[in-house]
Amino acid sequence: MSQQRIAQAMERIERALGRIETQAALARHSGTGQDSDDSNLAARHEALRTSVEASLAELDGLIERLEQ
């Protein structure tokens, strides 16, 4: 995979994570009165964030090995 394609993939992942964070923030501040749903959404968001961070770390490792 070329450096440009890797960079583009990373940018897409980062933009997607940004959109997820925005939606989670909007849901937290929507004031719907559904605390349990908000808690569930926050937990799911955190799980997704952890998963994405692990994937990004794995990608970083793969990229680093390719560059050597």
N, C-alpha and C positions, 0 to 999 in steps of 0.2 A: 504494500500500500504506500503510495507516495506521501511525502510530507504534507503536500497541499490537501490531499484527501483526508489525512488524519486531522489536520487543523480544522478543516470544514466540519468533520464529524464532531470534534470537540466543541466547536462553536454551536452546532445544532443541539447538542446535549445541554450545554450551558443555557441556551435560550429556552429550551423546554423546561429545565429546572426553574428558571426565572418565572415562566408562566405558571408553573405549579405553585411556587411560593406566592405569587400574586393572588391566585385564586384562593389559596388557603388563608391569606391575610384578609381578603374580602369576605370569606365565609366567617372568619372569627369576628369581624366587625359588622356583620349584617344585622345583628340584633334580633334574630329570629326567635330567641327565647328557647331554643332547642339545645340546651347545654350538653346533653348526652351525645347528640349528633355532632356538636362542635368538638367535644372531647374525642369522639371516634375519628373525626376528620383530622384532628391534630395528631393523633396517634398514627393514623395511616400516612399522613404527610411525613412524619418523622421516620417511619419505617422506609418510605420511599426515598427520602433524603439519604438515609444510611446506605441503602442499596445502591443508589446512584454514586455516592462517594466511593463505595467499594469498587464499583465498576470503573470509575474514573482512575482510581489508584491502579487497578489492574491494567487499564489502557496505558497509563503512564509507564508502568513497568515494561509492557510490551514494546512501546515506542522507544524506550531507553535501550532495550536489548537490540532492536533493529538498527539503531544509530551506531552501535559498536562494531 
